[in-house]
Amino acid sequence: MSKDLYIEVNAHFGIESVENLGANRRNRFINRFCETDNYFYLLRLFNFCLLNFFSYVVLPYTMVK
């Protein structure tokens, strides 16, 4: 499929480009996720995992024996 044919098909049938479809899907997910408390839940979960990783992996290697 040539680029010119792709542009013509998009113009006649209203098909969006792959880049726009991906960006729209990402934006919808972020907007839907941030509208609820899920964003704060995910942030707390990330902080908890980061704290555990630091406590059990990083900290023991930094301590002097």
C-alpha positions as CSV (number, residue, x, y, z in Angstrom):
1,M,0.0,0.0,0.0
2,S,1.5,3.3,-1.0
3,K,1.5,6.4,1.2
4,D,-0.7,8.3,-1.3
5,L,-3.3,5.5,-1.3
6,Y,-3.2,5.3,2.5
7,I,-3.9,9.1,2.7
8,E,-6.7,8.8,0.2
9,V,-8.4,5.9,2.1
10,N,-8.1,7.9,5.3
11,A,-9.7,10.9,3.7
12,H,-12.7,9.0,2.3
13,F,-13.4,6.6,5.2
14,G,-12.3,8.8,8.1
15,I,-9.7,6.3,9.5
16,E,-7.2,7.9,11.9
17,S,-3.5,7.2,11.8
18,V,-2.0,4.7,14.1
19,E,-0.2,7.4,16.0
20,N,-3.4,9.2,16.7
21,L,-5.2,6.1,17.7
22,G,-2.5,5.2,20.1
23,A,-2.3,8.7,21.6
24,N,-6.1,8.9,22.0
25,R,-6.2,5.5,23.7
26,R,-3.4,6.5,26.1
27,N,-5.1,9.8,26.9
28,R,-8.4,8.2,27.5
29,F,-6.7,5.7,29.9
30,I,-4.8,8.4,31.8
31,N,-7.9,10.7,32.1
32,R,-10.1,7.8,33.2
33,F,-7.5,6.6,35.7
34,C,-6.8,10.0,37.1
35,E,-10.5,10.9,37.6
36,T,-10.8,8.2,40.2
37,D,-8.9,7.3,43.4
38,N,-7.0,4.7,41.4
39,Y,-4.2,7.1,40.7
40,F,-3.5,7.6,44.4
41,Y,-3.8,3.9,45.0
42,L,-1.3,3.2,42.3
43,L,1.0,5.9,43.7
44,R,0.8,4.4,47.2
45,L,1.5,0.9,45.8
46,F,4.5,2.2,43.8
47,N,5.9,3.9,46.9
48,F,5.4,0.8,49.0
49,C,7.2,-1.3,46.4
50,L,10.0,1.2,46.2
51,L,10.4,1.2,50.0
52,N,10.5,-2.6,50.1
53,F,13.0,-2.7,47.3
54,F,15.2,-0.2,49.1
55,S,14.9,-2.0,52.4
56,Y,15.6,-5.5,51.3
57,V,17.9,-5.0,48.2
58,V,19.7,-1.7,48.4
59,L,20.2,-1.2,52.1
60,P,21.8,-4.5,52.9
61,Y,24.5,-3.9,50.2
62,T,25.3,-0.5,51.6
63,M,25.8,-1.5,55.1
64,V,29.4,-2.0,56.3
65,K,30.2,-5.5,57.5
